[in-house]
Amino acid sequence: MTRPLRLGLLQYPVERPASVEDWGRKLNRWLAEARAQGVELAVLPEYASVELGAALVGKAPAGEAEELAAMVAAAEAILAEMRAAARRHGLWLQPGTLAMRVGEKIINRAPLIDPEGRLAFQDKHAMTRFEGERWGVSPGAPPAVFDTPWGRIGISVCYDSEFPEHVRRQVEAGAWLVLVPSCTDTLHGFNRIRLAARARALENQCFVAICATVGEAPWSAALDVNRGLAGVYGPVDRGFAADGVVTEGQLDAAQWVYAELDPARIDTVRREGAVFNHRDWPRQRFGDAAPARFA
C-alpha cells in the first residue's frame, strides 16, 4: 500500500560555481535545507548544473558549443556528486537533467536517484529549437515510469510535457505523479510549461509538479536568463482546489516549494469524481479530421 509523499521543488538560483566540487557543495547546502523540512523526494530543474559551463571551459561567456562539450565531458563527475548527495541526505533526488553522450548522440537525461545512490533515467524526447538547431541534442528514449515507496511516478522533461501523449503513456503505466523539470528564458516559455502541466493534471486526474531555474547568468550561453517558479497541480474536481493549483512559489525567487501529496486522493477522484477524464481518455481517440459538408 502506498503512502503520502513529502515533495520538495527547488526554484534553483543560477550562480557561478568554480568547479564540479564547488557545485556539489551548493547542492548539498540546498538538500540539507530540504531534508530539515522533512522532504523525501527533492526535485531540481532541467539543466541546473549547466551553470558550471563557463568554469569548465575557462572563460566567460562560454560559447554554446564549448559549453555543451564541457558539460558532456564532465557529466559523469557531476552525476557522481548527485549520487553522493542523495546518499548523504538519505532522500530520493531528481537533480534536473544532464547532457550526456549515449553512443554517437548527445541526450538530455533526467536521473532519478534513490537514497542508496542507485539511479535510472528518463530521456527528453522532444527537442526545443535551441537544443535541436544550436546544441545538436538528440531525442532520447520513450516515456518510462519509476517504482518508488509512494507508487509509480513519471518524469516529463520540460518541452515533453507540452505533448499530451508523453504524460499519458506514463499515467497508463501507473504514474499518479509526473515531475516536470524545466528551464525557460521567457515568461512565454514558462507559461507554456505551467499551462501544459495543469492540462496534463486535468486530463489524467493526476498530480503534475513543475520546477524551474531562476535568475540571470550572462557568463552562460544556455542559462543567460531564467524565468519561472515551482508548482504542483492536481485534478480540477471535487476534493481539490477549484483551479487545480495545489501550491506555487514566488515567481523568479530562489526557494524551496513543498507539498504533501497522497496517491490515495488520486485513486479517490478517479473513482468518485464529477467527471472521469482518466477513464474516458481512450474513448476520445478519433480518426483524421475531414472537411465538414455544408448543405
N, C-alpha and C positions, 0 to 999 in steps of 0.2 A: 504494500500500500504506500503510495507517495505521500509526501508531507510538504508543508509550506516552505517557501524559499525566501531568504533574506538576500535581495539583489542590490548590488551597488554599481552605478553607472557613472563613469568619470568624464566630466566635461574637461577634457585634457588640455592644459595650457602649453602651447608650443613655445619651447625655450631653446637654449643653445648649449646642450651638454658637450663637454670637451672630449669624451671618449665613450666607448661602449660601457666601460665600468662606471663612469660617471652617470650615464643613462640608467644603469642598473640601480644605482643609489637613489636616483629620483623615483624610479618605480617602487622601490622598497619603502620610501617615505610615504607615498600615496597609499600603498597597500596596508601599511601599518595603521594609518588613519581609518581605512575602511574596516579592517579587522577589529579595531577597537569599538566600532559601531555594530559589530555582530554580522558583518557581511560574510556570506558563504560562497557567493559567486560574484566576482568582480569583472567588469567589462570596460575595456578601453576602446577608443575609436580606431577606425581604419587609418593605416599609415602613420600612427602616432610616432613610431620610432624613426621616421624619416627626418625628424628634426636633427638627427645625428649626421645627415649627409654632408654638410659643409665641413664639419670637423674631420670626417673620414677622408674627404677629398683634399683638405688642407687649404681651402680658400673660400672666401665668401664675397659675393654669392657664388655658389657652385653652379655649373651648367647642368641642364636637365640630364643629358646623357651621362655626365660624370657622377652626378648624384645617384642616379639609378645604379650604375655599375658599382659604386662604392657600397651601397646598401645591399646589393645582391652578394657581394664578396663577404660582407660582414654578417649575413643573415644567420648563419649557424651560431656565431658568437652571441648575437642578440637573442636568439631563441634559447640559448643556454642560460642567459640572465633571466629570461621569462620563467623558465622551468625552475630555476633555483629560487626565484621569488615566490612561486606558488608553494613550493615545499617549505620555505622559511615561515610563511604566514599561515600555512595549513588551510588554504582555500582553493576553490576552483577559480581558474583565471582564463578569461578570453581577452588576450592582450592586444586587441586590434588585429592588424594584418602585417605581413612581411612579403616583400617582393623576393621570390626565391626561384632559383633555376631548377627546373624539372625536365630532365632530358635536354632537348635543344631549345626549350621555351622558358621564358620568364613568366611566372604565375603569381598572382596576388593571393596569398594564402592566409586564412584565419585559423590559428590554432585554438584548440580547447584543451587546457591542461588541468589535470586533476591534482589533489594535494600531495600526491607522491611523485609528481613530475612526469607522469605518463601523458601522452598527447595524441590527438588526432586532428585532422584538418578538414575545413570546408574551403574550397577554392571559390574565388569570384568567377562568375561565368559570363556576365555581360560587361563589356568594356566601355568606359566613357570615351569620349573623343580624345581627351588628354592621354589616357592610358594607351589607347589603340593607335592613335596617329602620331603622338610625340614621344611616348615612352616605349612603345613596342611591346607592351604587356599582352599576353595571350589569354584567351578563355581557359578556365580550368575545368575540373570535374563537375558533374551534375550535382544537384542537391543531395545532401546526406542528413542523417539525424544522429544524435548522440545520446547514449544512455547515461543518466545521472541519478543521484539519490532522489531527485524530485520528479523523475519520469523523463520522457524523451523531450529534447529541445532541438531547435534548428538554428542555423546561422545563415543569414541572407545579407551579403556584404553590399552596403550602400546601394549602387545602381540596380543590383539584382532585386532589391525589394520593390522596385517600380514595375516589376513584371509579375502579375498575379500567380502564374503557374509555378514559379520558383518556390514561393512560400507554400502554395497549395500542395506540392509534392511532399514537402516536409510534414505538413499537417496530416495528410493522408497516411504518412508513415508513423504517426503517433505523436507529433510535436504539439504541445499545448502552449509553448513559449518559443518565440523566434527572436533572436538577437540580431540587431542591425547596426554594426559598427560602421560609421560613415566619416567622410572628410569632404567638406564642401566649402568653396571660397566665396559664395554669394548667398544672399537670402533666398534667391530663386532656387538655387541648388538645395539648400537646407530644407526649404518648404516642400520641394518635391519628395524628399525622404520622409518628412513629417506627415504629409498627406497620404503618401503611399502606405506608411506604417498604420495609420488609422484605418485606411481602407482594408488592408490585409487583416487587421484585427476584427473588423466588422464582418467581412465576408466569410471568414473562417471560424468566427467565435473563439478566438484565442487571444493571448497576450502577445504584443509586439513591443520590444524595447529598443530605442534608438540611443546612440551615443556619438558625440561629435568632438572634433578638435576645435579649439578656440584660440584667438589671438593672432598677432601679426609676426611674421618671421622673414624680413627682407633678405636674410642670408640664405634662404632656401628656395630652390626653383619650384618645388612642388607644394610647399606649405607656406607660401608668402602671405596669404590672407586666409583666415579660417573663421567661419560664422556658424553658429548653431547652438544647440542645447541638447541635453539628455531628457528622455521622457519614456513613460510606459503608457500603452494604450490597450484597451480591452474592448469587449463586445459592447455595442450600443443597445443595451437591452436591460431588462429588469435585474436588479441586483448590482448594477454598475452605474457609473455616472451617466447622466443624460447625453453628454457629448463623447463618452468613451474614454476621456482622459483620466488615467489613474494618478499620474503625477508628472510634473515637468520642472526643470530647473530654470534658472535665470539666464536669459539669452546672453551668450558670449562671456559668461563668467566662469572662472576656474572653480569647480566644486564637484563634490560627490552628490548624486541624486539617489536616494534609497527608496526601496519599495518592498513590501511584504506581499508575495504572490502565492496564492493557494491553487494548485491544479484542480482541486475539488470544485472550485467555483466555475471552472470551465466545463467540467462534467455536468454540473447542475444546469447551466444556461443552455447547453446543447440538448439537454433532456426536457427542460421545462420553460424555455424562453418563449417570448411572444412570437418570435419567428425562428426558423431553423435554417439559417444561411449555410451552416456547415453541412447539414444533411442534404439540403436541396441543391448544392453546387452541381453534382453530376447530372441532375435533371435539366440543367440550363445550358448544356453544351449543344450548339447548333451547327448546322452546315454553313456553307458560304452564303453570304447575303446576296440577293438578286434584286434587280430593279423592280419596284412595285409598278403595277399597271393601273393607269388612270382610266376610268370608264366615262 
